[in-house]
Amino acid sequence: MEFTVTLEDWEVNALKTDILGIDVWTNQLIKDRARRTGDKIIEKLLRHCNTNSIALAVGKEAQISQALELGVAVNLEDYED
C-alpha cells in the first residue's frame, strides 16, 4: 500500500532542519507503529484464545487476521460515518 502526503514548502523546510530523509523517517514511523499495534493485538488474541480454548493461528499475519475475525480487534474504517 502506498500513501501520499502533501506538505507545504514551509513544512518541508521545517522538517529538513530536524529530519534527514523525510520519506525514510515517515516510512520507519509508520512501520514501527504497525509493529507496536500488531504486538498489542497479538497479546489480546493470545489471552482470548487461551481463555476460550481456541487454537492460535500461526504467524503474525494470520494472527492479526484471526483477531479481526474473532472481534478481538476491529477495523476502525468499518465504523466511519
ROKE-160681 format. One record per residue (C-alpha): residue number from 1; residue in three letters; chain; z, y, x. Coordinates in nm, 4 decimals, padded with zeros to 6 digits, always signed. Each point is the difference from the previous one (the first is absolute). Example, Ala and Ser with C-alpha at 12.3 -4.5 7.8 and 13.67 -1.06 7.14 Angstrom:
<recs>
+-----+------+-----+----------+----------+----------+
| seq | type | mol |       pz |       py |       px |
+-----+------+-----+----------+----------+----------+
|   1 |  ALA |   A | +00.7800 | -00.4500 | +01.2300 |
|   2 |  SER |   A | -00.0660 | +00.3440 | +00.1370 |
+-----+------+-----+----------+----------+----------+
</recs>
This chain:
<recs>
+-----+------+-----+----------+----------+----------+
| seq | type | mol |       pz |       py |       px |
+-----+------+-----+----------+----------+----------+
|   1 |  MET |   A | +00.0000 | +00.0000 | +00.0000 |
|   2 |  GLU |   A | -00.0819 | +00.3447 | +00.1287 |
|   3 |  PHE |   A | +00.1573 | +00.3313 | -00.0931 |
|   4 |  THR |   A | -00.1200 | +00.3516 | +00.0570 |
|   5 |  VAL |   A | +00.2414 | +00.2846 | +00.0553 |
|   6 |  THR |   A | -00.1244 | +00.3553 | -00.0307 |
|   7 |  LEU |   A | +00.1838 | +00.2578 | +00.2087 |
|   8 |  GLU |   A | -00.0506 | +00.3706 | +00.0300 |
|   9 |  ASP |   A | -00.0733 | +00.1398 | +00.3461 |
|  10 |  TRP |   A | +00.3495 | +00.1412 | +00.0371 |
|  11 |  GLU |   A | +00.1501 | -00.3411 | -00.0836 |
|  12 |  VAL |   A | -00.2133 | -00.1703 | +00.2650 |
|  13 |  ASN |   A | +00.0898 | +00.2628 | +00.2582 |
|  14 |  ALA |   A | +00.3698 | -00.0300 | -00.0816 |
|  15 |  LEU |   A | -00.0058 | -00.3780 | +00.0235 |
|  16 |  LYS |   A | -00.1854 | +00.0101 | +00.3321 |
|  17 |  THR |   A | +00.2998 | +00.1776 | +00.1516 |
|  18 |  ASP |   A | +00.2245 | -00.2930 | -00.0971 |
|  19 |  ILE |   A | -00.2231 | -00.3102 | -00.0134 |
|  20 |  LEU |   A | -00.2502 | -00.1415 | +00.2470 |
|  21 |  GLY |   A | -00.2664 | -00.1670 | -00.2154 |
|  22 |  ILE |   A | +00.0660 | +00.0837 | -00.3640 |
|  23 |  ASP |   A | -00.2047 | -00.2980 | -00.1202 |
|  24 |  VAL |   A | +00.1874 | -00.2464 | +00.2230 |
|  25 |  TRP |   A | +00.3369 | +00.1437 | -00.1030 |
|  26 |  THR |   A | -00.0917 | -00.0157 | -00.3700 |
|  27 |  ASN |   A | -00.1184 | -00.3602 | +00.0302 |
|  28 |  GLN |   A | +00.3182 | -00.1051 | +00.1801 |
|  29 |  LEU |   A | +00.2181 | +00.1813 | -00.2534 |
|  30 |  ILE |   A | -00.1602 | -00.1759 | -00.2963 |
|  31 |  LYS |   A | +00.0027 | -00.3428 | +00.1674 |
|  32 |  ASP |   A | +00.3679 | +00.0369 | +00.0919 |
|  33 |  ARG |   A | +00.0875 | +00.1015 | -00.3567 |
|  34 |  ALA |   A | -00.1899 | -00.3033 | -00.1328 |
|  35 |  ARG |   A | +00.1823 | -00.2293 | +00.2450 |
|  36 |  ARG |   A | +00.3445 | +00.1333 | -00.0961 |
|  37 |  THR |   A | -00.0762 | -00.0151 | -00.3724 |
|  38 |  GLY |   A | -00.1433 | -00.3500 | +00.0368 |
|  39 |  ASP |   A | +00.3152 | -00.1155 | +00.1797 |
|  40 |  LYS |   A | +00.2162 | +00.1353 | -00.2845 |
|  41 |  ILE |   A | -00.2156 | -00.1730 | -00.2619 |
|  42 |  ILE |   A | +00.0218 | -00.3302 | +00.1867 |
|  43 |  GLU |   A | +00.3800 | +00.0297 | +00.0233 |
|  44 |  LYS |   A | +00.0165 | +00.0479 | -00.3795 |
|  45 |  LEU |   A | -00.2428 | -00.2866 | -00.0543 |
|  46 |  LEU |   A | +00.2037 | -00.2342 | +00.2193 |
|  47 |  ARG |   A | +00.3178 | +00.0768 | -00.1950 |
|  48 |  HIS |   A | -00.1838 | -00.0431 | -00.3319 |
|  49 |  CYS |   A | -00.1572 | -00.3305 | +00.1033 |
|  50 |  ASN |   A | +00.3289 | -00.1388 | +00.1328 |
|  51 |  THR |   A | +00.1908 | +00.1057 | -00.3119 |
|  52 |  ASN |   A | -00.2615 | -00.1496 | -00.2331 |
|  53 |  SER |   A | -00.0981 | -00.3093 | +00.2046 |
|  54 |  ILE |   A | -00.3595 | +00.1202 | +00.0435 |
|  55 |  ALA |   A | -00.2093 | -00.1103 | +00.2970 |
|  56 |  LEU |   A | -00.0724 | +00.2942 | +00.2282 |
|  57 |  ALA |   A | -00.3646 | +00.0657 | +00.0792 |
|  58 |  VAL |   A | -00.1056 | -00.0310 | +00.3645 |
|  59 |  GLY |   A | -00.1112 | +00.3056 | +00.1919 |
|  60 |  LYS |   A | +00.0579 | +00.3717 | -00.0512 |
|  61 |  GLU |   A | -00.3114 | +00.0605 | -00.2127 |
|  62 |  ALA |   A | +00.0794 | -00.2949 | -00.2287 |
|  63 |  GLN |   A | +00.3644 | +00.1060 | -00.0284 |
|  64 |  ILE |   A | -00.0894 | +00.3554 | -00.1019 |
|  65 |  SER |   A | -00.2394 | -00.1409 | -00.2616 |
|  66 |  GLN |   A | +00.2698 | -00.2366 | -00.1240 |
|  67 |  ALA |   A | +00.2493 | +00.2841 | -00.0289 |
|  68 |  LEU |   A | -00.2475 | +00.1963 | -00.2124 |
|  69 |  GLU |   A | -00.0764 | -00.3025 | -00.2181 |
|  70 |  LEU |   A | +00.3705 | -00.0697 | -00.0577 |
|  71 |  GLY |   A | +00.0823 | +00.3640 | -00.0729 |
|  72 |  VAL |   A | +00.2261 | +00.0276 | +00.3045 |
|  73 |  ALA |   A | -00.2219 | +00.2915 | +00.1050 |
|  74 |  VAL |   A | -00.2234 | +00.2165 | -00.2178 |
|  75 |  ASN |   A | -00.3199 | +00.1891 | +00.0687 |
|  76 |  LEU |   A | +00.0837 | +00.3604 | -00.0863 |
|  77 |  GLU |   A | -00.3653 | +00.0698 | -00.0829 |
|  78 |  ASP |   A | +00.0444 | -00.2283 | -00.3031 |
|  79 |  TYR |   A | +00.2367 | +00.2628 | -00.1420 |
|  80 |  GLU |   A | -00.2093 | +00.3118 | +00.0509 |
|  81 |  ASP |   A | -00.0506 | +00.2178 | -00.3072 |
+-----+------+-----+----------+----------+----------+
</recs>
